[in-house]
Amino acid sequence: MALPVIPIAGIGVVALAGYLAARSVVCGRIDQRTEDAMDELPEGLSGVHAPEREQANGAWRYRRVIRWGAEGRGVEVDLALLGRLRLRRVPGA
């Protein structure tokens, strides 16, 4: 019986991509000021444009409790994202 080559190759490609992604991840750090800022975010999507600072900021927070069954165990999901886009003009050469 011949083995199907395409599914095996697909699994190998996914495994290789996962391995390469894991090697490229840099160990980060935890900054308490950032943690406090994310805890104070209101739920939902927000954004602001500050022309005097030449930047736009955005934030998104999602908080939910997911339960299995009516009175089953649950998991609290708290997802917070912060972003900044800064564009500045630089003098030409």
JOTAFEN-V167506 format. One record per pair of residues at least 24 apart in sequence whose ideal C-beta (glycine too) atoms are under 7 Angstrom apart, sorted by the first residue. I is the first residue (numbers start at 0). J is the second residue. If there is no record, write none. Layout:
I/J
I/J
This chain:
37/79
37/81
40/79
53/85
53/86
53/87
54/83
54/84
54/85
55/84
56/82
56/83
57/82
